[in-house]
Amino acid sequence: MSTPKRTQPYRLDVKKEETVQICICGQTDSPPLCDCSHPDHTDPFEFTPEKDETLTICGCGRSDALPWCDGSHTEC
């Protein structure tokens, strides 16, 4: 997986049962969400939370748990 490169994670508030498509090709114009403008790239990662929550999505691409941030961005 690849994500847009930045030194801080993305924080995304998501409502219960709201499906989000997280870009993993790094080509979106609206990171961290997929804008589906690059159909020849990898399919987005879809996530539907069971409760309202704030997602922490990796911005540097170094996480071992992509697309989730594991704190590796602090080393960028």
C-alpha positions as CSV (number, residue, x, y, z in Angstrom):
1,M,0.0,0.0,0.0
2,S,1.0,3.6,-0.6
3,T,-0.3,6.7,1.0
4,P,0.3,10.4,0.3
5,K,3.5,11.5,2.0
6,R,3.3,13.9,4.9
7,T,4.7,14.1,8.4
8,Q,1.5,13.9,10.3
9,P,-1.3,11.4,10.2
10,Y,-4.7,12.2,8.9
11,R,-7.6,12.4,11.4
12,L,-11.0,11.5,10.0
13,D,-14.3,11.6,12.0
14,V,-16.5,8.8,10.8
15,K,-20.1,8.0,11.9
16,K,-21.3,4.6,12.8
17,E,-21.9,2.4,9.7
18,E,-20.6,5.2,7.3
19,T,-18.4,3.5,4.8
20,V,-15.3,5.4,3.8
21,Q,-12.9,4.7,1.0
22,I,-9.3,5.4,2.0
23,C,-6.8,6.0,-0.8
24,I,-3.9,3.6,-0.9
25,C,-2.4,4.5,-4.3
26,G,-1.4,8.0,-3.2
27,Q,-2.9,9.7,-6.3
28,T,-6.1,11.2,-4.8
29,D,-6.7,15.0,-4.8
30,S,-8.5,14.7,-1.5
31,P,-6.3,12.7,0.9
32,P,-6.9,10.5,2.8
33,L,-10.1,9.7,1.0
34,C,-10.1,8.1,-2.5
35,D,-11.6,10.3,-5.2
36,C,-11.8,7.4,-7.6
37,S,-10.0,9.4,-10.3
38,H,-7.4,6.8,-10.9
39,P,-9.3,3.6,-11.8
40,D,-6.1,1.9,-13.1
41,H,-4.6,2.0,-9.6
42,T,-5.2,-0.2,-6.6
43,D,-8.7,-0.3,-5.3
44,P,-9.3,1.9,-2.2
45,F,-9.4,0.4,1.3
46,E,-13.0,0.4,2.5
47,F,-13.8,0.7,6.2
48,T,-17.2,0.8,8.0
49,P,-16.9,1.5,11.7
50,E,-19.3,-0.1,14.2
51,K,-19.5,3.1,16.2
52,D,-18.7,6.8,15.7
53,E,-15.0,7.2,15.9
54,T,-12.0,9.2,14.7
55,L,-9.7,7.3,12.4
56,T,-6.0,7.9,12.4
57,I,-4.7,7.3,8.9
58,C,-1.0,7.1,8.1
59,G,0.3,10.1,6.1
60,C,4.0,9.1,5.8
61,G,3.6,5.6,4.4
62,R,5.9,4.0,7.0
63,S,3.3,2.3,9.1
64,D,3.4,-1.4,9.4
65,A,-0.4,-1.3,9.8
66,L,-1.4,0.6,6.7
67,P,-3.6,2.4,6.2
68,W,-3.7,3.0,9.9
69,C,-1.0,5.1,11.6
70,D,1.2,3.2,14.1
71,G,3.3,6.2,15.1
72,S,6.0,5.7,12.6
73,H,5.4,9.2,11.2
74,T,7.3,10.6,14.2
75,E,10.5,9.3,12.5
76,C,9.8,11.1,9.2
